[in-house]
Amino acid sequence: MIGPGGWIGILGGGQLGRMTALAAARLGLRCHIYTPEAEGPAGQVASRVTVAPYEDLDALARWADSVDVITFEFENVPAASLASLAGRRPLRPGPRALEIAQDRISEKSFFADLGIPTAPWVPVHGADDLRHGLAHLGGPALLKTARLGYDGKGQLRLDPTSDPEDAWRSLGQVPAVLEGLVSFSREVSVIVARGLDGAVACFDPTENVHRNGILHTSTVPAALSEDEAEAACRVAIRAAQALDLVGLLAVEMFLTMDGQIIANEMAPRPHNSGHWTMDACHTDQFEQLVRAVCGLPLGDPGRFRPLRMLNLIGDDVLDWVSHLARPGARLHLYGKHESRPGRKMGHVNFPPTP
């Protein structure tokens, strides 16, 4: 157990690290950020910051030796860098969760092995695979890079008339998955925490709306039946237990038109769709992560009011004063110095209108 005065090492210096560091401080814990980015959101609030490339194994070793436990807010850390940390300090969540979440082919195979339904898909390692995949799936499909794609990046929408050679070149000729499109009524996500002792605690399922591949709003309660909500939580818990995960796991899912829950993607870290927990739960997702990785008892994830989270993307943040004046709203800004199209600058939580 790591108590007050202990050190948490966080790989990554973005807004998720920032909000984790703030939550840790409430419990008397200190965070040491490792990031290639100077003046990032997390470094502005953390007790210590090491600015160095993820590939600098000497700097990584010195940083690891300065903390009691390591977690991350950014899972796309090079595999060799993660391997260099083995045995120095506990890494929570563990390497297996990272390896699977980093690669969509591994991720979808993981869901299949657990009997968790997904959209139909095929792995793609070349134009011929893509040609056969389009013929097999029929209809519209999404081609996604196996690694490093997020917020709609690294994706192409295709149909059976698309040229496989052109699509393969456009995606950069890297391993990918081709997913058949499914008809769904809602996009939902569930964030589950799992402690060092195996205890689990689920936050309420969240209903999500995306624009241009980026999360726009998250709303709780989600418009799900009791059975649908329980099914969504079971998927997240089953995945977390299969990974022997210690920390947080966010699973994005679709509710199909016939009421089936199917998994889309997962992330073993705090998640954008869980930001509402900061102002509607007894224990938010960031404090829950701190509790889990430090071996502390998990907190109560219960929700005490309905809430909607609105992402502030790019120049949306320029309207921050109006959100401060909004009754019942809570504004969270990330300290980023420059707004750019598609960049997450902050979010605001507020009671949803009927």
PAZA-760113 format. One line per 10 residues: number of its first residue (from 1); their letters; for each residue x, y, z of N, C-alpha, C. Coordinates in pm, whole numbers, plus 50000, padded with zeros to 5 digits. Example, Ala and Ser with C-alpha at 12.3 -4.5 7.8 and 13.67 -1.06 7.14 Angstrom:
<sites>
1 = AS = 51319/49431/50780/51230/49550/50780/51320/49670/50780 | 51285/49775/50708/51367/49894/50714/51290/50003/50787
</sites>
This chain:
<sites>
1 = MIGPGGWIGI = 50084/49881/50000/50000/50000/50000/50088/50125/50000 | 50054/50219/49914/50127/50345/49905/50039/50455/49962 | 50081/50515/50070/50000/50614/50138/50050/50755/50120 | 49996/50849/50197/50036/50990/50187/50187/51006/50191 | 50237/51092/50102/50381/51113/50089/50445/51026/49984 | 50371/50924/49936/50425/50836/49832/50426/50903/49696 | 50500/50840/49604/50520/50895/49470/50459/50804/49363 | 50377/50864/49278/50320/50795/49162/50391/50849/49038 | 50446/50760/48957/50505/50800/48829/50400/50786/48720 | 50381/50892/48642/50282/50890/48534/50354/50908/48401
11 = LGGGQLGRMT = 50340/50810/48313/50391/50821/48177/50291/50902/48094 | 50336/51015/48043/50250/51102/47965/50221/51230/48038 | 50216/51340/47963/50201/51471/48026/50078/51548/47985 | 49974/51478/47937/49854/51546/47889/49752/51574/47998 | 49629/51601/47955/49525/51640/48050/49483/51526/48142 | 49493/51403/48098/49457/51293/48187/49556/51282/48302 | 49685/51304/48271/49785/51308/48377/49763/51426/48470 | 49722/51539/48415/49695/51658/48496/49586/51629/48599 | 49475/51572/48553/49363/51548/48643/49393/51435/48742 | 49477/51340/48701/49521/51236/48795/49610/51295/48903
21 = ALAAARLGLR = 49700/51384/48866/49789/51447/48964/49710/51530/49065 | 49608/51599/49018/49525/51678/49109/49451/51587/49206 | 49401/51474/49156/49331/51381/49244/49426/51320/49346 | 49549/51288/49302/49648/51231/49394/49681/51330/49505 | 49692/51457/49471/49725/51559/49571/49620/51566/49680 | 49494/51543/49646/49388/51544/49748/49409/51435/49852 | 49477/51328/49813/49503/51217/49905/49644/51224/49964 | 49712/51335/49944/49845/51352/50002/49954/51280/49928 | 49927/51237/49805/50026/51167/49723/50086/51264/49622 | 50209/51235/49578/50279/51321/49485/50301/51248/49352
31 = CHIYTPEAEG = 50302/51324/49244/50318/51266/49111/50443/51321/49043 | 50515/51230/48978/50632/51263/48897/50598/51226/48753 | 50586/51326/48668/50546/51306/48529/50668/51279/48442 | 50655/51184/48350/50757/51162/48247/50693/51193/48112 | 50745/51292/48043/50683/51336/47918/50789/51396/47824 | 50772/51378/47695/50862/51445/47600/50826/51592/47582 | 50713/51635/47635/50661/51768/47609/50687/51862/47726 | 50762/51967/47704/50782/52068/47807/50655/52153/47821 | 50627/52196/47942/50512/52283/47969/50379/52220/47931 | 50367/52089/47945/50241/52021/47916/50142/52037/48030
41 = PAGQVASRVT = 50017/51996/48008/49912/52012/48110/49945/51945/48243 | 49999/51825/48241/50026/51755/48367/50140/51819/48443 | 50245/51859/48372/50362/51917/48438/50332/52046/48512 | 50225/52115/48473/50190/52241/48537/50141/52221/48681 | 50094/52101/48715/50035/52080/48847/50106/51971/48927 | 50198/51896/48866/50263/51785/48934/50376/51832/49023 | 50417/51746/49117/50528/51779/49206/50662/51780/49135 | 50680/51690/49038/50805/51683/48963/50775/51645/48819 | 50864/51686/48730/50850/51654/48588/50986/51618/48531 | 50992/51509/48457/51109/51476/48375/51070/51492/48229
51 = VAPYEDLDAL = 51139/51579/48159/51113/51600/48016/51222/51529/47937 | 51184/51421/47870/51280/51341/47792/51201/51252/47698 | 51263/51207/47589/51193/51116/47496/51163/50982/47563 | 51055/50918/47518/51023/50785/47570/51133/50685/47538 | 51210/50712/47433/51317/50619/47391/51445/50635/47472 | 51453/50736/47558/51573/50759/47639/51568/50666/47761 | 51625/50547/47746/51611/50445/47851/51685/50483/47979 | 51793/50559/47970/51863/50603/48091/51777/50700/48172 | 51718/50797/48103/51631/50893/48172/51509/50822/48229 | 51458/50726/48155/51341/50650/48200/51375/50571/48327
61 = ARWADSVDVI = 51495/50513/48332/51536/50437/48450/51550/50527/48572 | 51611/50644/48554/51625/50736/48667/51489/50781/48719 | 51400/50808/48626/51265/50849/48665/51195/50738/48742 | 51203/50614/48691/51136/50502/48756/51189/50481/48898 | 51318/50500/48916/51377/50479/49048/51334/50586/49150 | 51271/50692/49103/51231/50801/49192/51088/50787/49242 | 51015/50684/49196/50873/50671/49231/50847/50535/49294 | 50726/50520/49348/50687/50395/49414/50605/50303/49324 | 50533/50360/49228/50450/50283/49136/50438/50363/49008 | 50420/50293/48896/50412/50359/48766/50275/50330/48703
71 = TFEFENVPAA = 50214/50434/48651/50093/50420/48571/50109/50509/48448 | 50004/50525/48370/50019/50602/48247/49886/50666/48208 | 49897/50775/48135/49778/50840/48080/49781/50834/47928 | 49882/50769/47875/49906/50762/47731/49966/50625/47704 | 49888/50536/47639/49935/50398/47631/50027/50368/47513 | 50043/50462/47422/50126/50435/47305/50273/50465/47330 | 50324/50409/47439/50466/50419/47472/50538/50304/47401 | 50656/50326/47342/50725/50218/47272/50743/50093/47360 | 50727/49976/47298/50735/49851/47372/50869/49834/47442 | 50979/49876/47376/51111/49863/47438/51122/49949/47563
81 = SLASLAGRRP = 51058/50064/47562/51061/50152/47679/50987/50087/47796 | 50872/50026/47767/50798/49958/47872/50878/49839/47926 | 50941/49766/47836/51019/49649/47878/51134/49691/47970 | 51189/49810/47947/51301/49855/48029/51258/49885/48173 | 51129/49904/48195/51079/49934/48329/51052/49808/48411 | 51051/49693/48344/51015/49568/48411/51107/49543/48530 | 51044/49519/48644/51118/49486/48764/51167/49606/48844 | 51165/49725/48786/51211/49842/48861/51106/49887/48961 | 50984/49903/48913/50873/49942/48998/50747/49874/48944 | 50645/49856/49029/50520/49799/48976/50463/49888/48866
91 = LRPGPRALEI = 50418/49826/48758/50353/49897/48648/50206/49857/48649 | 50119/49954/48677/49975/49926/48690/49896/50027/48608 | 49811/49980/48512/49790/49843/48470/49918/49779/48414 | 49916/49647/48403/50036/49573/48366/50064/49574/48216 | 50177/49515/48178/50220/49515/48038/50119/49450/47943 | 50049/49345/47990/49957/49276/47898/49843/49368/47857 | 49788/49443/47952/49681/49537/47919/49729/49640/47816 | 49852/49686/47834/49908/49783/47740/49926/49723/47602 | 49985/49604/47597/50014/49542/47468/49888/49518/47387 | 49781/49473/47453/49656/49446/47383/49589/49575/47338
101 = AQDRISEKSF = 49586/49675/47426/49518/49801/47393/49592/49880/47285 | 49722/49856/47268/49800/49928/47168/49773/49882/47026 | 49712/49766/47010/49700/49706/46877/49556/49659/46855 | 49488/49713/46755/49347/49679/46734/49328/49534/46696 | 49425/49474/46629/49411/49332/46595/49413/49248/46723 | 49508/49277/46812/49513/49206/46940/49388/49233/47024 | 49342/49356/47021/49226/49396/47100/49101/49320/47055 | 49077/49315/46927/48957/49247/46878/48968/49096/46897 | 49088/49042/46886/49107/48899/46913/49083/48870/47061 | 49123/48962/47147/49099/48949/47291/48950/48944/47321
111 = FADLGIPTAP = 48872/49035/47262/48727/49032/47282/48668/48900/47232 | 48714/48855/47116/48661/48731/47059/48690/48613/47150 | 48810/48607/47206/48847/48497/47296/48759/48494/47420 | 48709/48611/47462/48623/48619/47580/48476/48598/47545 | 48446/48580/47416/48307/48565/47376/48230/48696/47377 | 48301/48808/47372/48237/48940/47370/48215/48980/47224 | 48091/49003/47183/48065/49036/47042/48129/49169/47001 | 48171/49177/46876/48220/49300/46814/48157/49313/46676 | 48180/49425/46611/48144/49436/46469/48227/49334/46391 | 48176/49285/46278/48256/49194/46196/48383/49263/46149
121 = WVPVHGADDL = 48495/49190/46146/48622/49254/46113/48718/49153/46054 | 48818/49202/45985/48927/49118/45934/49058/49195/45951 | 49168/49123/45980/49299/49190/45984/49346/49221/45843 | 49420/49331/45829/49468/49373/45697/49618/49400/45705 | 49692/49326/45621/49838/49346/45615/49884/49381/45474 | 49790/49408/45385/49825/49445/45248/49700/49466/45165 | 49720/49510/45043/49607/49541/44956/49523/49416/44925 | 49587/49299/44915/49511/49178/44887/49419/49143/45004 | 49470/49158/45128/49384/49136/45245/49264/49230/45241 | 49290/49353/45202/49183/49453/45197/49080/49418/45091
131 = RHGLAHLGGP = 49127/49373/44978/49036/49334/44870/48946/49219/44915 | 49006/49117/44977/48927/49003/45024/48834/49045/45138 | 48881/49136/45224/48799/49181/45335/48676/49256/45288 | 48693/49342/45190/48579/49416/45137/48476/49322/45075 | 48526/49220/45005/48435/49122/44946/48364/49041/45054 | 48437/49008/45160/48380/48926/45268/48277/49003/45349 | 48309/49128/45385/48219/49204/45470/48102/49264/45393 | 48129/49299/45263/48024/49364/45186/47989/49499/45247 | 47914/49581/45179/47866/49706/45235/47977/49799/45279 | 47942/49911/45340/48043/50007/45388/48126/49947/45501
141 = ALLKTARLGY = 48249/49993/45513/48339/49944/45619/48437/50054/45655 | 48498/50040/45772/48600/50133/45818/48735/50063/45820 | 48834/50123/45756/48971/50074/45761/49045/50158/45864 | 49101/50093/45967/49167/50163/46076/49308/50108/46095 | 49403/50197/46116/49537/50150/46150/49531/50068/46277 | 49612/49963/46284/49612/49879/46404/49668/49953/46524 | 49757/50048/46500/49821/50123/46609/49809/50273/46588 | 49808/50345/46700/49825/50490/46705/49707/50572/46655 | 49600/50512/46609/49485/50590/46567/49398/50629/46686 | 49350/50752/46691/49258/50796/46795/49186/50921/46747
151 = DGKGQLRLDP = 49071/50951/46808/48992/51069/46773/48969/51079/46622 | 48940/50965/46560/48909/50965/46417/49029/50964/46326 | 49151/50970/46382/49271/50970/46299/49306/50827/46259 | 49373/50814/46144/49413/50680/46098/49296/50594/46055 | 49192/50656/45996/49073/50582/45955/49028/50626/45816 | 48976/50530/45742/48917/50557/45611/48784/50483/45600 | 48684/50549/45546/48556/50482/45519/48558/50430/45376 | 48528/50302/45360/48535/50237/45230/48401/50169/45198 | 48385/50134/45071/48272/50051/45029/48324/49951/44927 | 48241/49855/44884/48291/49751/44794/48350/49802/44663
161 = TSDPEDAWRS = 48320/49928/44624/48375/49982/44499/48509/50053/44521 | 48553/50067/44647/48678/50137/44676/48797/50060/44618 | 48899/50132/44578/49020/50071/44524/49111/50030/44640 | 49133/49899/44660/49215/49853/44773/49358/49909/44769 | 49416/49919/44650/49553/49970/44640/49560/50115/44686 | 49465/50198/44641/49464/50339/44681/49443/50352/44832 | 49349/50274/44886/49319/50282/45028/49439/50239/45112 | 49506/50133/45069/49623/50083/45142/49734/50188/45144 | 49757/50254/45031/49858/50359/45025/49817/50479/45111 | 49689/50517/45105/49641/50633/45181/49658/50614/45331
171 = LGQVPAVLEG = 49646/50489/45377/49658/50463/45520/49804/50450/45564 | 49897/50451/45467/50038/50446/45501/50098/50307/45495 | 50024/50210/45440/50074/50073/45423/50123/50014/45556 | 50041/50029/45658/50072/49975/45790/49963/49875/45829 | 49991/49781/45921/49889/49686/45963/49761/49758/46007 | 49647/49697/45974/49519/49762/45997/49411/49658/46022 | 49294/49707/46058/49175/49622/46064/49069/49685/45975 | 48989/49600/45913/48873/49644/45836/48750/49601/45914 | 48668/49699/45953/48548/49671/46033/48423/49697/45951 | 48332/49602/45952/48202/49625/45892/48121/49721/45978
181 = LVSFSREVSV = 48047/49810/45914/47964/49904/45988/47840/49833/46041 | 47803/49866/46164/47684/49807/46224/47582/49916/46250 | 47456/49879/46241/47350/49974/46275/47334/49975/46426 | 47345/50092/46484/47334/50099/46629/47242/50215/46667 | 47183/50203/46786/47095/50308/46835/47168/50404/46925 | 47275/50356/46992/47349/50441/47084/47494/50396/47092 | 47581/50494/47120/47719/50466/47159/47728/50483/47310 | 47783/50384/47376/47794/50390/47521/47935/50349/47562 | 47969/50380/47685/48097/50334/47740/48079/50306/47888 | 48165/50219/47937/48168/50186/48080/48313/50192/48126
191 = IVARGLDGAV = 48335/50257/48239/48466/50260/48302/48458/50177/48429 | 48547/50080/48440/48552/49993/48558/48689/50007/48623 | 48689/50009/48755/48813/50008/48832/48832/49869/48891 | 48957/49826/48896/48989/49698/48961/49110/49720/49051 | 49095/49680/49176/49199/49703/49274/49302/49593/49280 | 49403/49615/49360/49511/49518/49376/49459/49388/49436 | 49350/49398/49513/49290/49280/49576/49185/49212/49489 | 49166/49262/49364/49068/49204/49273/48930/49263/49283 | 48909/49354/49377/48778/49419/49388/48751/49504/49264 | 48625/49508/49222/48587/49588/49104/48478/49687/49142
201 = ACFDPTENVH = 48477/49800/49072/48375/49902/49092/48349/49968/48958 | 48222/49966/48915/48183/50021/48785/48117/50157/48801 | 48155/50250/48714/48079/50373/48701/47958/50346/48611 | 47856/50429/48625/47736/50413/48542/47771/50418/48394 | 47704/50337/48313/47723/50348/48168/47692/50490/48120 | 47769/50534/48022/47762/50670/47971/47717/50666/47826 | 47629/50758/47788/47587/50769/47649/47668/50877/47580 | 47730/50842/47468/47826/50931/47403/47780/50972/47264 | 47814/51095/47228/47790/51146/47093/47923/51197/47038 | 47959/51152/46919/48084/51195/46854/48055/51287/46737
211 = RNGILHTSTV = 48148/51380/46715/48146/51464/46596/48284/51460/46531 | 48285/51427/46402/48412/51419/46329/48511/51325/46398 | 48459/51216/46455/48544/51116/46517/48593/51152/46656 | 48552/51268/46711/48596/51314/46842/48475/51319/46934 | 48492/51275/47057/48382/51279/47153/48332/51422/47171 | 48202/51440/47157/48139/51571/47173/48072/51584/47310 | 47981/51492/47341/47915/51494/47471/47909/51353/47530 | 47908/51348/47662/47879/51224/47737/47769/51258/47837 | 47669/51171/47845/47552/51199/47928/47520/51080/48017 | 47493/51110/48145/47443/51009/48237/47317/51064/48305
221 = PAALSEDEAE = 47216/50979/48326/47217/50837/48291/47200/50816/48141 | 47258/50709/48091/47238/50672/47952/47097/50618/47934 | 47046/50635/47813/46911/50587/47783/46916/50437/47754 | 46941/50360/47859/46950/50214/47849/46850/50152/47945 | 46801/50035/47910/46720/49959/48006/46811/49905/48115 | 46752/49859/48222/46832/49802/48331/46913/49683/48281 | 46851/49599/48198/46922/49481/48145/47037/49523/48054 | 47016/49625/47972/47121/49672/47881/47238/49732/47960 | 47206/49809/48064/47312/49868/48146/47393/49761/48217 | 47325/49660/48270/47395/49551/48337/47483/49474/48239
231 = AACRVAIRAA = 47434/49453/48117/47513/49381/48016/47639/49460/47981 | 47627/49592/47970/47744/49675/47939/47847/49667/48051 | 47802/49671/48176/47895/49660/48288/47962/49523/48293 | 47887/49420/48260/47946/49284/48261/48059/49273/48159 | 48043/49335/48042/48149/49332/47940/48276/49395/47995 | 48264/49513/48057/48381/49582/48108/48448/49503/48221 | 48368/49448/48311/48423/49371/48423/48494/49246/48373 | 48431/49177/48277/48492/49054/48223/48627/49084/48159 | 48635/49194/48085/48761/49230/48021/48867/49266/48124 | 48831/49343/48226/48928/49384/48328/48981/49263/48404
241 = QALDLVGLLA = 48893/49170/48435/48936/49051/48508/49025/48962/48422 | 48992/48950/48294/49074/48867/48204/49214/48924/48187 | 49226/49055/48196/49358/49121/48185/49435/49118/48316 | 49369/49075/48425/49426/49086/48560/49470/49229/48584 | 49387/49321/48540/49419/49463/48540/49411/49521/48681 | 49503/49611/48711/49496/49693/48832/49497/49838/48786 | 49385/49906/48805/49371/50042/48756/49233/50062/48698 | 49226/50131/48584/49099/50159/48517/49098/50096/48379 | 48979/50053/48337/48958/50009/48200/48831/50074/48149 | 48842/50146/48038/48726/50204/47970/48697/50121/47846
251 = VEMFLTMDGQ = 48572/50079/47831/48532/50001/47714/48422/50077/47641 | 48450/50110/47515/48351/50175/47430/48270/50066/47359 | 48138/50087/47353/48048/49985/47301/47939/50050/47216 | 47872/49966/47139/47752/50005/47065/47633/49927/47120 | 47518/49993/47125/47391/49924/47147/47327/49910/47010 | 47313/49787/46961/47259/49765/46828/47108/49788/46827 | 47052/49793/46708/46910/49819/46694/46825/49710/46758 | 46881/49590/46770/46805/49481/46834/46841/49463/46981 | 46909/49562/47040/46933/49562/47184/47055/49484/47229 | 47145/49452/47137/47267/49379/47175/47380/49477/47205
261 = IIANEMAPRP = 47459/49447/47308/47577/49525/47341/47697/49462/47271 | 47768/49541/47188/47888/49490/47122/48005/49584/47154 | 48122/49526/47174/48240/49604/47210/48302/49668/47087 | 48357/49787/47104/48426/49856/46997/48575/49866/47028 | 48611/49942/47131/48751/49960/47169/48763/49969/47319 | 48887/49956/47370/48909/49971/47513/49037/50050/47537 | 49044/50110/47655/49161/50188/47694/49187/50165/47842 | 49307/50116/47879/49336/50087/48020/49391/50210/48093 | 49308/50312/48103/49348/50441/48162/49221/50523/48181 | 49232/50642/48246/49116/50732/48248/49073/50765/48106
271 = HNSGHWTMDA = 48946/50799/48090/48890/50813/47957/48807/50940/47947 | 48810/51000/47828/48735/51124/47804/48587/51109/47842 | 48530/50993/47817/48388/50973/47845/48359/50956/47995 | 48464/50960/48077/48445/50952/48222/48467/51084/48293 | 48484/51193/48218/48510/51322/48283/48390/51372/48364 | 48270/51325/48329/48151/51364/48406/48161/51319/48552 | 48239/51214/48579/48248/51162/48716/48307/51265/48812 | 48380/51363/48759/48444/51463/48845/48342/51546/48923 | 48221/51559/48869/48121/51645/48932/47989/51574/48959 | 47989/51441/48951/47863/51370/48973/47879/51242/49053
281 = CHTDQFEQLV = 48001/51207/49094/48024/51080/49164/48093/51104/49298 | 48069/51013/49390/48134/51022/49521/48286/51007/49506 | 48329/50923/49413/48471/50909/49380/48483/50919/49229 | 48561/51013/49177/48570/51027/49032/48672/50929/48975 | 48680/50922/48841/48766/50822/48777/48913/50844/48810 | 48955/50967/48830/49097/50995/48854/49138/50953/48996 | 49055/50985/49094/49085/50937/49229/49078/50785/49235 | 48985/50726/49160/48973/50581/49160/49099/50516/49104 | 49158/50576/49000/49284/50525/48946/49393/50532/49052 | 49404/50645/49119/49505/50662/49223/49487/50556/49332
291 = RAVCGLPLGD = 49365/50537/49375/49339/50437/49479/49382/50297/49431 | 49345/50262/49308/49373/50128/49257/49523/50102/49247 | 49597/50193/49183/49739/50166/49159/49820/50173/49288 | 49770/50243/49389/49841/50251/49517/49799/50142/49614 | 49711/50052/49573/49669/49943/49660/49576/49989/49772 | 49507/50102/49753/49413/50154/49851/49273/50101/49823 | 49184/50106/49921/49046/50061/49894/48983/50146/49783 | 48908/50079/49694/48838/50154/49591/48730/50241/49655 | 48704/50355/49592/48602/50445/49642/48465/50410/49586 | 48364/50479/49638/48226/50461/49594/48207/50531/49460
301 = PGRFRPLRML = 48177/50456/49352/48158/50518/49222/48017/50569/49199 | 47932/50563/49301/47793/50599/49285/47773/50741/49235 | 47673/50756/49150/47639/50887/49092/47529/50951/49175 | 47544/51081/49207/47444/51149/49289/47361/51251/49212 | 47388/51269/49081/47303/51355/49000/47325/51324/48853 | 47226/51356/48768/47248/51342/48623/47342/51452/48575 | 47417/51424/48469/47514/51523/48422/47544/51501/48274 | 47584/51609/48211/47633/51600/48073/47770/51666/48067 | 47863/51601/47999/47997/51655/47975/48003/51704/47830 | 48050/51827/47812/48071/51883/47680/48220/51909/47660
311 = NLIGDDVLDW = 48279/51847/47559/48419/51873/47526/48434/52010/47464 | 48538/52080/47501/48573/52208/47439/48688/52182/47343 | 48658/52180/47215/48752/52142/47111/48797/52265/47035 | 48928/52282/47021/48980/52395/46945/48931/52527/47000 | 48874/52610/46911/48832/52744/46951/48706/52745/47036 | 48644/52630/47061/48531/52626/47156/48573/52684/47290 | 48700/52670/47323/48748/52713/47454/48742/52865/47470 | 48735/52938/47359/48731/53083/47368/48603/53132/47436 | 48505/53044/47445/48377/53079/47508/48375/53039/47656 | 48494/53026/47717/48501/52972/47852/48429/53058/47955
321 = VSHLARPGAR = 48424/53188/47937/48359/53275/48035/48209/53245/48044 | 48147/53219/47931/48002/53191/47934/47972/53063/48010 | 48065/52966/48006/48044/52843/48082/48058/52869/48232 | 48145/52961/48269/48156/52997/48410/48026/53056/48463 | 47953/53126/48376/47829/53192/48417/47708/53100/48410 | 47727/52979/48360/47614/52887/48340/47574/52825/48474 | 47448/52836/48515/47406/52779/48644/47432/52629/48653 | 47494/52588/48761/47518/52446/48785/47634/52387/48709 | 47706/52467/48628/47814/52413/48545/47946/52417/48619 | 48035/52322/48584/48172/52319/48636/48266/52314/48516
331 = LHLYGKHESR = 48355/52414/48509/48448/52425/48397/48583/52366/48434 | 48641/52287/48343/48773/52227/48363/48857/52259/48240 | 48959/52343/48256/49050/52378/48147/49184/52310/48169 | 49251/52277/48058/49368/52189/48064/49502/52263/48061 | 49500/52394/48049/49626/52468/48052/49707/52459/47925 | 49643/52424/47814/49715/52418/47687/49729/52559/47631 | 49846/52589/47578/49877/52726/47541/49823/52766/47404 | 49788/52669/47322/49744/52701/47185/49628/52612/47147 | 49521/52674/47099/49407/52596/47048/49430/52565/46901 | 49399/52442/46864/49409/52399/46725/49285/52319/46691
341 = PGRKMGHVNF = 49245/52314/46564/49130/52233/46526/49147/52088/46573 | 49046/52035/46640/49050/51897/46687/49121/51876/46818 | 49179/51981/46876/49254/51967/47001/49161/51984/47121 | 49170/51894/47216/49088/51902/47337/49150/52003/47433 | 49076/52111/47457/49126/52221/47538/49068/52220/47680 | 48958/52154/47699/48893/52150/47830/48758/52083/47816 | 48682/52083/47924/48546/52032/47919/48463/52104/48024 | 48333/52098/48007/48242/52157/48106/48137/52053/48140 | 48108/52038/48269/48004/51947/48317/47884/52030/48364 | 47764/51989/48324/47645/52067/48360/47524/51975/48363
351 = PPTP = 47419/52014/48436/47297/51933/48439/47233/51932/48300 | 47196/51816/48250/47131/51811/48116/46993/51870/48123 | 46951/51935/48015/46816/51988/48008/46721/51873/47976 | 46599/51877/48029/46504/51768/48002/46475/51752/47854
</sites>
